[in-house]
Amino acid sequence: MCDSITVPAPAKINLGLKVFPKRADGYHDIQSVFQTVRLFDEITVSLTDEKNSCTVDCDTLQLPEENTFTTSYKAFCVLTGIDRGVHVFVKKRIPAGGGLGGGSSDASSFIQSLDNLFGTQLDFSALSELAGKVGSDVFFFTHALNADGKKRFSDFEPYAAFVEGRGEKVRQIECRNDFSVLLVLPGVSVSTKIAYGLVDREHEKLKVENCSLGQGENPETIYRKNICDWNFVNDFTVPVAREFAPVADALKKLKNSGALFADMSGSGSTVFGVFVNADDALKAKKLLEGDYVTVLS
C-alpha cells in the first residue's frame, strides 16, 4: 500500500443545458452534453495515523470544515469499513462558482484515490453509489474516470457524454477533438442555488413546458453538426447574464472575438467559445486576456 497519491481532476463544459421544472423532491431534471476540457485541479491524498479524520488544505481557497472531500470520505468509510485518516492537498485551478464542475470533479478523483490507496477495489456500481451521496455532477466525472472499464488516474483522456435525470443518467458519446475551447472567467462567482432560483423564476414567468434541447433535436445530433450550425441552448444563460452584468459583457466580447459558438457553462459564471482553427482561438485569447483570466483548451 502506498502512502500518498496525486491525481488530476478535470473541468467540464456544458454544450447546451436544459433545466426542467423543479421535481417534488427538490431536484431538477436536466439534459446536457458534458465534455471535459484541459483544465485540471491537482489533488494529493496522503495517509495519516489518525482515525476517522479527513483534513483538507487548498493553495488558493479557505474551504469550509464540511466540504465535498469530507462528505466523500465519510461515505467511503461507511461503505468500506475503512477508518484510517487522510490529508488532502488541493492545487486549485478550476474556479469555484464557475460552472466547470470543479468541486464535483475533485470529489470523484478523491474517491478513486481512496479506492487506490486502500486497495478496496470498488466496482463501478459502488463508485456510482458514492457519487450519488456527494453531488449530481459527480456521476459524470465518475463515468469519465472509468471509461471503457478502466480506472483512470494520471492518464486522463477527453470524455463526452449525454447527461440527463438529475445527473445520474450518463451515456458516453464519441468525444470530438476537432475544435479548441477558450474559457473566459468574468470575475464573478455565481452560486448554483442562486442560478437555479433564477431559472425557477423563468419557469414560473414563461410557464415552460417540458421539452428537450435544441427544439426537440437529439443533443448528440446537434453535437455532430458543423459548429456554426450548433443550436444548443443553456437555460441558465439568459437569467444569469441578466442578473450578473460581467457575465453578459464577457459573453458578448467572446462572441465578437470570432467564436463560432459561445455560451455559458453550467450555472455560470464561466463562458466559453468554440473555435475550429487553433490560431483563431489564440488570437481571441490574446484579445481578451487583458480584461479576463482566460484558459485555452
C-alpha positions in Angstrom: 0.0 0.0 0.0 1.4 3.4 -1.0 1.2 6.3 1.4 0.1 9.0 -1.0 -1.2 9.6 -4.5 -1.5 12.6 -6.7 -4.2 12.8 -9.4 -5.7 15.3 -11.8 -9.4 16.4 -11.6 -10.6 17.8 -14.9 -13.0 20.6 -15.6 -16.0 20.2 -17.9 -18.2 22.4 -20.1 -21.9 22.0 -20.9 -22.9 22.1 -24.5 -26.5 23.0 -24.1 -28.3 22.7 -20.7 -32.0 22.2 -20.4 -33.3 22.6 -16.9 -36.8 21.2 -16.3 -39.2 22.5 -13.6 -38.4 21.5 -10.0 -39.4 18.0 -9.0 -41.3 17.1 -5.9 -38.1 16.1 -4.2 -36.5 19.5 -4.8 -34.2 18.4 -7.6 -34.3 19.5 -11.3 -34.1 17.1 -14.2 -31.6 18.2 -16.8 -30.4 17.3 -20.3 -27.0 18.3 -21.5 -23.9 17.3 -23.3 -20.9 17.3 -21.0 -17.4 17.4 -22.3 -14.1 17.5 -20.3 -11.6 20.2 -21.1 -7.9 20.5 -20.4 -8.1 22.5 -17.1 -7.3 20.5 -14.0 -7.2 20.7 -10.3 -4.4 18.6 -8.7 -5.2 16.5 -5.7 -2.7 14.9 -3.4 -4.1 12.4 -0.8 -1.8 11.1 1.9 -2.5 8.6 4.7 -2.2 9.7 8.3 -2.1 7.9 11.6 -5.4 9.4 12.8 -8.6 7.5 12.7 -11.8 8.8 11.0 -10.1 12.0 10.0 -10.1 13.9 6.7 -8.2 17.2 6.8 -8.0 19.4 3.7 -5.7 22.3 2.6 -6.0 24.3 -0.6 -3.5 26.6 -2.1 -6.0 29.3 -3.1 -9.2 28.8 -1.1 -10.2 28.5 2.5 -12.6 25.6 2.4 -15.4 25.2 5.0 -14.9 22.5 7.6 -17.6 20.4 5.9 -16.9 20.1 2.2 -17.0 17.7 -0.7 -13.9 15.9 0.5 -15.1 15.3 4.0 -18.5 14.2 2.6 -16.8 11.8 0.2 -14.5 10.5 2.9 -17.4 9.7 5.3 -19.4 8.0 2.6 -16.4 5.9 1.6 -15.7 4.9 5.2 -19.3 3.8 5.8 -19.3 1.7 2.6 -15.9 0.1 3.1 -15.4 0.0 6.8 -12.1 1.9 6.5 -11.3 4.1 9.4 -7.7 5.4 8.7 -7.4 9.1 8.3 -6.2 11.0 5.2 -4.9 14.5 4.5 -5.8 16.2 1.2 -3.9 19.0 -0.5 -5.6 20.7 -3.5 -3.9 22.8 -6.1 -6.9 24.7 -7.3 -7.0 25.8 -10.9 -10.7 25.3 -11.7 -12.5 28.4 -10.4 -15.1 27.9 -7.7 -18.6 29.1 -8.7 -17.6 28.9 -12.4 -19.9 26.2 -13.8 -17.0 24.0 -14.7 -17.7 21.2 -12.2 -14.6 21.7 -10.1 -16.0 20.5 -6.8 -17.7 17.5 -8.3 -14.6 16.5 -10.3 -12.4 16.9 -7.1 -14.8 14.6 -5.3 -14.8 11.9 -8.0 -11.0 11.9 -8.3 -10.7 11.9 -4.5 -13.0 8.9 -4.1 -10.9 7.0 -6.7 -7.8 8.0 -4.9 -9.1 6.5 -1.7 -10.0 3.3 -3.5 -6.5 3.1 -4.8 -4.7 4.0 -1.6 -6.7 1.5 0.5 -6.9 -1.2 -2.2 -10.6 -1.6 -1.8 -11.1 -2.3 -5.5 -14.6 -0.9 -5.6 -16.6 -1.7 -8.7 -18.3 0.9 -10.9 -21.6 0.3 -9.1 -20.1 1.1 -5.7 -18.3 4.2 -7.1 -21.6 5.4 -8.6 -23.3 4.9 -5.2 -20.7 7.1 -3.6 -21.1 9.7 -6.3 -24.8 9.9 -5.6 -24.1 10.8 -1.9 -21.9 13.7 -2.8 -23.4 15.6 -5.8 -25.2 15.3 -9.1 -22.3 16.1 -11.4 -20.1 13.6 -9.6 -21.8 10.9 -11.7 -20.4 12.3 -14.9 -16.8 12.5 -13.6 -17.1 9.0 -12.2 -18.1 7.8 -15.6 -15.2 9.7 -17.2 -12.7 8.3 -14.8 -13.9 4.7 -15.5 -14.5 4.9 -19.3 -14.0 1.7 -21.2 -14.0 -0.3 -17.9 -10.6 1.2 -16.9 -9.9 3.1 -13.7 -8.0 6.2 -14.8 -5.7 8.3 -12.7 -2.8 10.2 -14.3 -3.7 9.1 -17.9 -7.0 11.0 -18.1 -8.3 11.4 -21.6 -11.0 13.7 -23.0 -14.6 12.4 -22.5 -18.0 13.4 -23.6 -21.5 12.2 -22.6 -25.2 13.0 -22.8 -26.4 13.5 -19.3 -30.0 13.6 -18.0 -32.1 12.9 -14.9 -30.6 14.9 -12.1 -27.2 14.0 -13.5 -27.2 10.2 -12.7 -28.1 9.1 -16.2 -24.8 9.3 -18.2 -24.4 7.9 -21.7 -20.9 8.2 -23.3 -20.8 9.6 -26.8 -17.8 9.8 -29.1 -15.8 12.8 -28.0 -15.0 15.4 -30.7 -11.4 16.7 -30.8 -11.7 18.9 -33.9 -12.1 22.2 -32.0 -10.5 24.4 -29.4 -12.2 25.8 -26.4 -11.4 29.2 -24.9 -12.6 29.6 -21.3 -13.2 33.2 -20.1 -13.7 33.9 -16.4 -15.9 37.1 -15.9 -14.6 37.7 -12.4 -17.8 36.9 -10.5 -18.9 33.8 -8.8 -22.4 32.5 -9.3 -23.7 30.1 -6.7 -25.7 27.1 -8.0 -28.5 27.9 -5.6 -28.9 31.4 -6.9 -28.8 30.2 -10.5 -31.4 27.6 -10.0 -33.6 30.2 -8.3 -33.3 32.4 -11.3 -34.3 29.6 -13.7 -37.3 28.7 -11.4 -38.5 32.2 -11.8 -38.2 31.9 -15.6 -40.3 28.7 -15.4 -43.0 30.5 -13.5 -42.9 33.5 -15.7 -42.9 31.7 -19.0 -44.9 28.6 -18.0 -42.3 26.5 -19.6 -43.4 23.0 -20.8 -41.1 20.1 -20.6 -39.1 20.0 -23.9 -35.6 18.8 -24.8 -32.6 20.7 -26.1 -32.5 22.3 -29.5 -36.2 22.4 -30.2 -36.5 18.6 -29.6 -33.5 17.6 -31.7 -31.3 14.9 -30.2 -28.4 16.6 -28.4 -25.9 14.1 -29.9 -27.1 15.0 -33.3 -26.5 18.7 -32.6 -23.1 17.8 -31.3 -22.2 16.2 -34.6 -23.2 19.2 -36.7 -20.9 21.8 -38.1 -20.1 24.0 -35.1 -21.5 27.1 -36.9 -24.9 25.2 -37.0 -25.0 24.3 -33.3 -28.3 25.3 -31.7 -27.6 24.3 -28.2 -29.3 26.4 -25.5 -28.3 26.8 -21.9 -31.4 27.7 -19.8 -29.2 29.4 -17.2 -27.5 31.8 -19.6 -30.3 34.4 -20.1 -31.4 34.8 -16.5 -27.8 34.6 -15.1 -26.4 37.1 -17.6 -29.4 39.4 -16.9 -28.6 39.3 -13.2 -24.8 39.4 -13.5 -23.6 42.1 -15.9 -20.0 40.9 -16.0 -21.2 37.5 -17.4 -23.2 39.3 -20.2 -20.2 41.5 -21.0 -17.8 38.6 -21.2 -20.1 36.6 -23.4 -20.6 39.5 -25.8 -16.9 40.1 -26.1 -16.3 36.4 -26.6 -18.8 36.2 -29.5 -17.3 39.3 -31.0 -13.8 37.8 -30.9 -14.7 35.3 -33.6 -16.0 32.2 -31.7 -18.2 30.0 -33.9 -20.2 29.1 -30.9 -20.3 30.7 -27.4 -22.3 30.2 -24.3 -22.1 29.9 -20.5 -21.0 26.7 -18.9 -23.3 25.1 -16.4 -24.9 27.6 -14.0 -22.1 30.1 -14.6 -20.2 32.2 -14.4 -17.5 30.9 -16.9 -18.3 31.5 -20.5 -16.6 29.7 -23.4 -16.1 30.0 -27.1 -15.5 27.2 -29.6 -13.1 27.6 -32.5 -12.2 25.2 -35.3 -9.0 27.0 -36.0 -6.5 26.9 -33.2 -4.9 30.2 -34.4 -8.2 31.9 -34.2 -8.6 30.7 -30.6 -5.2 32.0 -29.7 -6.0 35.4 -31.3 -9.2 35.6 -29.3 -7.3 34.7 -26.1 -4.8 37.5 -26.7 -7.6 39.9 -27.4 -9.4 39.1 -24.2 -6.7 38.3 -21.7 -6.2 42.0 -20.8 -9.7 42.1 -19.3 -10.2 38.5 -18.1 -8.5 35.3 -16.9 -8.6 33.1 -20.0 -7.7 29.4 -20.5 -7.2 27.8 -23.9 -8.1 24.1 -24.0 
